[in-house]
Amino acid sequence: MKVYTTDRIRNVVILGHGGAGKTSLTEAMAYLSGITSRMGSVTEGNTVSDFDKEEIKRKFSISTTVVPIIWGDIKVNVLDTPGYFDFVGEAEEAAAAADAAIIVVSGKSGVEVGTQKAWELCEKYKLPRMFFVTNMDVDNASFRQVVEDLTELYGKKIAPIHLPIRENEKFVGYVNVVKKAGRRWVGKGEKVECEIPDYSMEYLERYRENLLEAVAETSEEFMDRYFAGEEFSTAEIMAALTMNVSDGSIVPVAMGSPVNLQGVANLLDDMVQYFPSPDKRHIAGINTKTNEIYEANYDFAKAKSAFVFKTIVDPFIGKYSLIKVASGVIKNDDTLYNPKQDVEVKLNKLYVMEGSRTIEVPELHAGDIGALAKLNVTKTGESLSTKTTPIQYAGIDVSVPYTYKRYFAKNKGDEDKISQALAKMMQEDLTMKAVNDAENRQTLIYGMGDQHLDIIASKLQTKYKVEVELARPKVAFRETIRKKSDVEAKYKKQSGGHGQYGHVKMRFESSGDLETPYVFEQVVVGGAVPKNYFPAVEKGIQESVQRGPLAAYPVVGVKATLYDGSYHPVDSSEMAFKTAAIQAFKKGFMEASPVLLEPIASVKVTVPDKYTGDVMGDLNKRRGRVLGMNPDHKGNQIIEADVPMMEMYGYSTQLRSMTGGSGTFSYEFARYEQAPSDIQAKEVEARAGKVNTNED
């Protein structure tokens, strides 16, 4: 592939609700630009950008794919992202590397939650954007409705640049609002001029007036001409639009039918015309040597630097780090420095990715997107630069996973293979986490939702040939006591020769500190228990608190006081006193009104106003206590509540179903509270067999 200079590059992320048609649009662009000789389709599983086995099987995107589209003398790096909320991390990585966005909306389904989430992502990264209304060939598709809904949401900046022309209920062409001209489709995406239908005139005037107003606002001279009733030329309108789109004050709305190649060539023309090249965008990092801000701004004349925005790890093709060059020109024999890891990396080959295909290139200019193979140490979000000018860019900000399940190896002996496979998958996917919860003797996988976790398990099987079983995780209960007890325990054993003898009298009560397992004191007088056995008694307590006598959960908040006992000058030993202390603990704990404590999470749920009643009702059902509600000034309410951790299982799926996918939540551990008696009874019964064994 030819090398492209910064001014001839556009980096465009394709965003939108799941199923809106992003991959079909990318496929149509690839076909029109000559990458493919025939149009693939998602249902047939043969598209350029959905090549993973899981994507082909499930018929939706799971990962972001880069497809460089050559259009005229411009390279458009198209980043096709998944629309389903479980894979939001992929869209977040792509948005961090893009300079502009196309938000795809289905003309049939209209504006959906994913459309609004895509807009929010563009706001976060200050991306110039356009809407593309797809499925216009479908009978009940309504471009006008989409425009009205978008205008209601985002105001006057929404500017339709096309209007559909239909004949006999078929989508046959469009009206170009800028040029005030009709076009009819002929052949594959080609068009000829045609009359503007009468029924389009009213909307054409209205949309064009809005456009001209926006154009007039770009300069005083234009404003004067506008009020004087002068016409603007097409070139002037397009130049002003380019400025408006770049600063986000206008968001054009185009349309078409990618499966019929209608409107796709127009969209590519508009992307080249209206979207900024990287050198018009801002990027800055920190020079780690001088601690000064380094304004890279995609300037090819500055020192070389880049950041890794995505990692691909595949057991067959190896590891690729996808980079965006932030300054300078990176060549395939360069040596680059990673300031975070303090390592130098000798580059071997430079690639650009075309879906799953790698194409070698000699160099990448500032603003371009490429791939480096076998950067073993470098991770997503890290930077590469020269050692003389070491630059660190901000890391990639991705959503935090809150849904988790316990996993087991289906086949004994696969544990190591599974943990190695998960480590590789975590390099690829920043929204998954594998955690070894040693305290509760369980291994956990965290993800963005149940579907995400299912796909992780499926990938382990198909890519890494290991099988896992997902199950409900154990909740980290604790045990403590509410009253006082006074007990004695004697351990006596005769076995020929030396026997065993340990005798303790102890008091147990609450220490009032649920952060620490136990407090040990001894107030023995007169040497009833010699001092040298005190540590053995404490060791017995230390061992006992690991698995409480009530339900084999860790014990917290107990004060144990050794106040008396007796010993045998020959038979007493550390082992005997430790055993006596263990017996005393079991007895004393069970006589001091033992209770189970359950972990409580501090939860924040962000939902549109209209769902607050449903969400609060559901939180109450989960034994939650709603503490308050605050508006976020974006039409949402943030509900704060304390909810028992065991009731948070399955919450992600429930919240999405209640709010149509618009609700989000986060939580953190807050404290332990006494579990209700019915929960305690159930747990004690369920774990009765584990109290005297070492079972999990």
C-alpha positions, -999 to 999 in steps of 0.1 A, spaced: 0 0 0 11 35 -9 23 59 19 -1 87 27 9 121 41 -10 136 71 -32 159 50 -43 130 29 -56 109 59 -90 108 76 -96 86 107 -133 79 110 -150 57 136 -183 41 127 -206 42 158 -243 34 164 -268 10 180 -263 -27 176 -278 -39 143 -281 -4 128 -259 -15 98 -223 -3 106 -206 -34 93 -228 -34 61 -218 2 55 -181 -6 60 -185 -35 36 -201 -13 9 -173 12 13 -147 -16 9 -164 -28 -22 -168 6 -38 -131 14 -32 -120 -19 -48 -108 -37 -17 -132 -66 -24 -145 -79 -57 -179 -89 -43 -201 -75 -15 -200 -96 16 -229 -97 40 -232 -101 78 -257 -130 74 -233 -149 52 -204 -142 75 -181 -131 48 -175 -93 55 -141 -77 56 -146 -64 92 -164 -93 109 -139 -121 105 -137 -136 140 -153 -170 144 -176 -157 172 -187 -127 150 -195 -150 121 -214 -174 144 -234 -147 162 -238 -123 132 -227 -91 150 -195 -73 157 -175 -81 189 -142 -63 181 -132 -30 164 -117 -36 129 -96 -11 109 -104 -10 71 -83 16 51 -105 28 23 -87 46 -6 -110 72 -20 -95 93 -48 -61 104 -33 -73 102 3 -69 73 27 -99 70 50 -90 47 80 -125 33 88 -128 19 124 -159 -4 124 -170 -8 160 -195 -31 178 -228 -15 188 -238 -39 216 -233 -24 250 -213 -54 263 -185 -44 239 -184 -7 246 -147 -9 254 -140 -15 217 -159 16 207 -141 36 234 -107 25 221 -116 34 185 -131 68 194 -98 76 212 -79 70 179 -104 87 155 -106 123 143 -143 122 133 -173 99 135 -202 86 114 -232 77 137 -253 51 118 -290 52 124 -314 26 110 -342 44 90 -364 15 101 -357 14 139 -350 51 142 -330 68 170 -321 42 197 -302 42 229 -270 32 211 -274 64 189 -274 85 220 -245 66 236 -225 71 203 -232 109 205 -220 110 241 -188 92 231 -183 119 203 -188 146 229 -163 130 252 -136 130 225 -148 162 208 -152 144 175 -168 161 145 -196 139 134 -222 131 107 -253 109 109 -259 83 82 -295 69 80 -293 34 66 -319 9 54 -336 35 33 -347 8 8 -369 -7 35 -407 0 31 -413 16 65 -380 35 68 -386 72 76 -357 97 71 -380 126 81 -388 109 115 -351 103 122 -343 140 114 -372 152 137 -360 129 166 -324 140 162 -334 177 161 -355 172 193 -325 157 210 -296 179 197 -313 211 184 -306 233 154 -271 219 147 -288 188 130 -286 196 92 -300 171 67 -280 174 35 -301 149 15 -338 141 11 -351 107 -2 -369 104 -35 -394 75 -37 -414 62 -66 -441 35 -61 -428 32 -25 -393 24 -38 -362 43 -28 -349 55 -62 -329 87 -55 -323 117 -34 -323 155 -34 -290 172 -26 -299 201 -2 -265 219 -8 -267 218 -46 -305 220 -47 -306 192 -73 -322 158 -77 -303 126 -83 -316 91 -94 -297 59 -88 -287 39 -119 -265 8 -117 -243 2 -87 -242 34 -67 -241 55 -99 -265 84 -104 -280 108 -129 -296 142 -125 -334 142 -122 -363 166 -113 -369 174 -77 -404 160 -68 -430 186 -57 -435 167 -24 -399 174 -15 -400 212 -21 -414 222 14 -387 203 33 -360 212 8 -367 249 15 -368 244 52 -336 223 54 -317 246 30 -328 277 50 -313 261 82 -281 254 63 -278 289 49 -283 304 83 -254 283 97 -233 293 67 -241 330 73 -229 327 109 -193 318 98 -184 354 89 -197 389 91 -194 393 53 -216 362 48 -241 375 74 -244 408 55 -249 389 22 -275 366 37 -296 396 50 -292 413 17 -309 382 1 -278 372 -19 -273 336 -29 -242 317 -18 -224 296 -43 -222 258 -38 -184 261 -32 -190 288 -5 -216 266 12 -193 236 12 -164 256 26 -185 270 54 -199 236 61 -164 221 64 -156 247 90 -189 241 109 -186 203 109 -150 206 122 -160 227 151 -191 206 158 -216 235 153 -233 216 124 -239 178 122 -250 168 87 -275 140 82 -270 118 50 -287 86 40 -287 56 18 -289 18 15 -255 2 18 -268 -32 7 -278 -16 -26 -247 7 -27 -269 37 -26 -256 68 -9 -223 52 1 -201 70 -25 -218 103 -15 -209 96 21 -173 89 12 -172 122 -7 -186 140 23 -162 123 47 -133 135 26 -148 170 22 -161 178 56 -140 158 81 -106 172 93 -73 156 85 -53 147 117 -31 179 114 -63 199 121 -67 181 154 -50 186 188 -30 160 208 -6 166 236 14 144 259 40 148 287 77 148 280 88 125 308 124 139 307 114 175 312 79 171 327 67 196 302 36 194 280 45 182 245 22 195 217 25 168 191 -6 178 171 1 152 144 30 173 131 52 151 108 82 175 113 84 168 151 101 139 169 85 105 163 58 94 188 27 72 188 3 56 211 -12 21 212 -50 23 211 -57 -14 207 -40 -48 210 -49 -80 190 -37 -113 205 -44 -144 184 -30 -179 191 -25 -183 153 -13 -149 140 4 -136 172 2 -102 188 -3 -69 170 -3 -35 186 -25 -10 167 -9 25 169 -18 60 159 12 81 150 10 113 170 41 131 155 69 125 131 73 97 105 78 61 119 98 38 96 101 1 97 137 -1 110 132 25 138 140 19 175 113 33 197 112 38 235 83 30 258 86 54 288 61 36 310 79 3 308 114 19 303 122 -4 274 135 2 239 118 -16 210 134 -24 177 107 -23 150 109 -51 124 80 -44 101 53 -18 98 18 -29 88 -16 -15 81 -46 -38 89 -73 -44 64 -97 -64 85 -78 -96 93 -52 -90 66 -18 -73 73 -2 -52 46 34 -42 49 43 -5 45 77 12 47 66 41 69 36 57 86 32 95 87 18 115 117 -20 109 120 -19 75 103 -31 42 119 -9 11 116 1 -20 134 33 -33 150 40 -70 155 54 -87 186 57 -57 210 57 -82 239 59 -57 267 39 -27 254 2 -27 263 -29 -8 251 -28 29 262 10 30 264 32 53 242 62 49 220 86 77 211 124 84 208 146 81 239 158 116 234 122 130 234 103 105 256 66 112 253 37 97 274 2 103 261 -29 98 282 -41 62 285 -73 49 270 -103 55 292 -126 25 291 -157 15 310 -153 -5 342 -167 -40 342 -192 -48 371 -208 -81 360 -189 -111 372 -192 -149 375 -173 -177 390 -155 -200 366 -142 -236 369 -120 -256 345 -142 -283 330 -112 -306 327 -88 -311 356 -53 -299 349 -64 -271 325 -62 -243 352 -27 -231 340 -38 -231 304 -69 -211 313 -51 -185 333 -25 -180 304 -54 -177 279 -72 -152 300 -40 -131 305 -38 -129 266 -74 -120 263 -71 -93 289 -44 -76 268 -69 -75 240 -100 -65 260 -96 -39 287 -132 -44 299 -126 -79 311 -108 -89 343 -98 -123 357 -95 -123 395 -82 -149 418 -104 -144 449 -82 -165 473 -101 -154 504 -133 -171 491 -114 -198 472 -129 -189 438 -118 -176 404 -139 -148 389 -143 -133 354 -156 -97 352 -172 -83 320 -196 -57 308 -226 -80 308 -237 -117 307 -233 -119 269 -197 -106 272 -189 -134 298 -205 -160 276 -184 -149 246 -152 -150 268 -161 -186 277 -168 -194 240 -135 -178 229 -115 -199 254 -130 -230 238 -126 -220 201 -93 -201 202 -75 -217 231 -90 -251 233 -99 -250 270 -134 -252 285 -147 -234 315 -180 -235 333 -196 -203 345 -215 -202 378 -230 -178 404 -201 -165 425 -199 -171 463 -206 -140 484 -180 -130 509 -200 -133 541 -184 -128 575 -191 -142 610 -191 -123 643 -207 -124 678 -230 -100 695 -229 -112 732 -203 -124 757 -194 -160 766 -171 -176 792 -158 -211 784 -132 -236 793 -116 -263 772 -92 -290 781 -73 -311 757 -59 -343 772 -44 -373 755 -25 -403 768 -7 -423 743 21 -441 761 52 -420 770 45 -383 769 8 -374 767 -8 -341 757 -23 -316 781 -36 -281 776 -63 -264 796 -77 -228 790 -104 -207 804 -114 -179 780 -139 -150 776 -152 -140 741 -169 -108 732 -173 -83 704 -142 -62 697 -163 -35 679 -138 -35 650 -151 -53 619 -119 -45 600 -98 -70 620 -105 -106 626 -96 -108 663 -80 -91 693 -62 -114 717 -55 -105 754 -42 -125 783 -48 -116 820 -35 -149 835 -23 -145 871 -1 -168 891 13 -187 862 -18 -209 858 -8 -210 821 30 -203 816 38 -174 794 56 -195 768 22 -210 758 5 -177 752 16 -176 715 3 -211 710 -32 -201 724 -31 -170 700 -21 -193 671 -52 -214 679 -74 -183 677 -57 -172 645 -64 -205 629 -100 -206 641 -110 -172 627 -102 -183 591 -133 -206 590 -159 -197 616 -179 -223 634 -213 -210 622 -210 -214 584 -172 -217 577 -169 -180 567 -140 -158 580 -146 -143 615 -142 -106 623 -146 -84 653 -139 -109 681 -120 -102 713 -106 -133 730 -93 -131 765 -73 -159 782 -77 -155 819 -70 -189 835 -62 -226 829 -37 -252 840 -8 -271 827 12 -303 832 49 -300 837 56 -330 814 26 -334 791 18 -298 782 30 -286 748 24 -257 724 3 -282 702 -19 -291 732 -26 -254 741 -33 -245 705 -58 -274 702 -74 -263 735 -77 -227 723 -94 -240 690 -119 -260 711 -126 -230 734 -131 -207 704 -157 -230 688 -176 -233 720 -173 -197 731 -182 -183 696 -214 -204 694 -224 -194 729 -220 -157 722 -250 -152 699 -231 -157 665 -244 -138 635 -236 -137 598 -225 -104 582 -232 -97 546 -212 -73 523 -231 -41 513 -224 -23 481 -227 15 476 -245 16 442 -250 45 418 -275 40 390 -278 66 362 -311 64 343 -333 87 322 -359 105 344 -388 83 331 -373 51 345 -366 62 381 -398 47 395 -391 13 380 -355 13 390 -362 23 426 -389 -3 429 -364 -30 417 -337 -18 441 -362 -21 470 -370 -57 458 -333 -64 461 -334 -53 498 -317 -20 488 -320 13 507 -324 43 484 -304 71 499 -311 99 474 -314 111 438 -294 138 420 -299 151 384 -269 149 361 -282 178 340 -284 156 309 -319 144 315 -308 116 338 -311 109 375 -283 94 395 -299 71 421 -277 63 451 -285 32 472 -270 7 496 -277 -28 483 -265 -62 496 -238 -76 473 -256 -110 469 -286 -91 454 -265 -74 427 -261 -107 408 -278 -104 374 -284 -67 379 -268 -56 346 -293 -76 325 -323 -65 346 -313 -28 344 -309 -30 306 -342 -47 302 -360 -21 324 -344 9 307 -341 -3 271 -303 -3 276 -300 34 286 -293 27 323 -258 23 337 -245 15 371 -214 13 392 -208 1 427 -181 -3 453 -179 -23 486 -191 -1 515 -192 -22 547 -206 -53 564 -240 -54 580 -258 -82 599 -277 -104 575 -314 -109 580 -323 -141 600 -338 -159 569 -307 -153 549 -285 -165 578 -306 -196 583 -304 -205 546 -266 -200 545 -260 -219 577 -280 -248 564 -264 -248 530 -229 -248 544 -234 -272 573 -212 -298 556 -183 -273 552 -180 -263 589 -159 -292 599 -141 -298 566 -118 -279 543 -142 -278 514 -147 -245 495 
